[in-house]
Amino acid sequence: MQSVITHLGQSVLKGHYFTYCRNGPAEDFLCYNDSIVSKATMNDAMNSNITGNSNEIKAPYILVYQQIK
């Protein structure tokens, strides 16, 4: 998996999108959240959960794969 686009919010009409990406299959993920970039794991990218903030749900939205030849 190359990247994960994630949504955090109460519904698809409200919330915030951010992305987890990596350069190759052996690389760690980076989380791109507006102007903040931080290291992340595959577990961070794929986990869905409900946060303590007004029952906002964090959910993977789009998964992007790259074919390895």
C-alpha atoms as a printed R data frame, in Angstrom:
   type eleno elety resid chain resno       x      y       z
1  ATOM     1    CA   MET     A     1   0.000  0.000   0.000
2  ATOM     2    CA   GLN     A     2   1.307  3.391  -1.001
3  ATOM     3    CA   SER     A     3  -1.003  5.806   0.808
4  ATOM     4    CA   VAL     A     4  -4.193  6.174   2.824
5  ATOM     5    CA   ILE     A     5  -6.529  9.155   2.689
6  ATOM     6    CA   THR     A     6  -8.285  9.460   6.038
7  ATOM     7    CA   HIS     A     7 -11.323 11.385   7.218
8  ATOM     8    CA   LEU     A     8 -11.797 12.634  10.783
9  ATOM     9    CA   GLY     A     9 -15.204 14.040  11.644
10 ATOM    10    CA   GLN     A    10 -18.802 13.493  12.651
11 ATOM    11    CA   SER     A    11 -20.001 12.880   9.074
12 ATOM    12    CA   VAL     A    12 -18.811 13.056   5.464
13 ATOM    13    CA   LEU     A    13 -20.223 16.591   5.339
14 ATOM    14    CA   LYS     A    14 -18.170 17.767   8.324
15 ATOM    15    CA   GLY     A    15 -14.591 17.044   9.223
16 ATOM    16    CA   HIS     A    16 -11.024 17.059   8.065
17 ATOM    17    CA   TYR     A    17  -9.066 14.965   5.563
18 ATOM    18    CA   PHE     A    18  -5.392 14.060   5.884
19 ATOM    19    CA   THR     A    19  -3.057 11.595   4.191
20 ATOM    20    CA   TYR     A    20  -0.556  8.907   5.158
21 ATOM    21    CA   CYS     A    21   2.051  8.250   2.410
22 ATOM    22    CA   ARG     A    22   5.305  6.390   1.941
23 ATOM    23    CA   ASN     A    23   7.935  6.228  -0.809
24 ATOM    24    CA   GLY     A    24   8.184  2.450  -1.051
25 ATOM    25    CA   PRO     A    25   7.039 -0.784   0.565
26 ATOM    26    CA   ALA     A    26   9.922 -0.841   3.046
27 ATOM    27    CA   GLU     A    27   9.535  2.813   4.054
28 ATOM    28    CA   ASP     A    28   7.701  4.166   7.099
29 ATOM    29    CA   PHE     A    29   4.593  6.260   6.547
30 ATOM    30    CA   LEU     A    30   4.488 10.033   6.881
31 ATOM    31    CA   CYS     A    31   1.272 11.725   8.005
32 ATOM    32    CA   TYR     A    32   0.500 14.938   6.063
33 ATOM    33    CA   ASN     A    33  -1.971 16.989   8.087
34 ATOM    34    CA   ASP     A    34  -2.164 20.523   6.658
35 ATOM    35    CA   SER     A    35   1.278 22.064   7.281
36 ATOM    36    CA   ILE     A    36   2.304 19.400   9.823
37 ATOM    37    CA   VAL     A    37   4.223 16.301   8.677
38 ATOM    38    CA   SER     A    38   4.972 13.549  11.185
39 ATOM    39    CA   LYS     A    39   6.201  9.931  11.176
40 ATOM    40    CA   ALA     A    40   3.529  7.242  11.370
41 ATOM    41    CA   THR     A    41   3.135  3.473  11.202
42 ATOM    42    CA   MET     A    42   0.927  1.249   9.045
43 ATOM    43    CA   ASN     A    43  -1.153  0.734  12.174
44 ATOM    44    CA   ASP     A    44  -1.675  4.515  12.513
45 ATOM    45    CA   ALA     A    45  -2.762  4.733   8.888
46 ATOM    46    CA   MET     A    46  -5.218  1.830   8.961
47 ATOM    47    CA   ASN     A    47  -6.807  2.107  12.408
48 ATOM    48    CA   SER     A    48 -10.311  3.467  12.696
49 ATOM    49    CA   ASN     A    49 -11.416  4.831  16.032
50 ATOM    50    CA   ILE     A    50 -13.705  7.240  17.800
51 ATOM    51    CA   THR     A    51 -11.832 10.137  19.375
52 ATOM    52    CA   GLY     A    52 -12.770 11.831  22.617
53 ATOM    53    CA   ASN     A    53 -13.605 14.978  20.663
54 ATOM    54    CA   SER     A    54 -17.414 15.045  20.145
55 ATOM    55    CA   ASN     A    55 -17.460 11.401  19.015
56 ATOM    56    CA   GLU     A    56 -15.515 12.172  15.850
57 ATOM    57    CA   ILE     A    57 -14.726  9.057  13.842
58 ATOM    58    CA   LYS     A    58 -11.301  8.563  12.207
59 ATOM    59    CA   ALA     A    59 -11.654  6.231   9.249
60 ATOM    60    CA   PRO     A    60  -9.495  5.216   6.267
61 ATOM    61    CA   TYR     A    61 -11.357  6.595   3.244
62 ATOM    62    CA   ILE     A    62  -9.284  5.799   0.149
63 ATOM    63    CA   LEU     A    63  -6.453  3.246  -0.088
64 ATOM    64    CA   VAL     A    64  -3.846  3.707  -2.846
65 ATOM    65    CA   TYR     A    65  -1.749  0.762  -4.030
66 ATOM    66    CA   GLN     A    66   1.294  0.617  -6.294
67 ATOM    67    CA   GLN     A    67   2.077 -2.426  -8.407
68 ATOM    68    CA   ILE     A    68   5.512 -3.872  -7.657
69 ATOM    69    CA   LYS     A    69   7.267 -5.365 -10.680
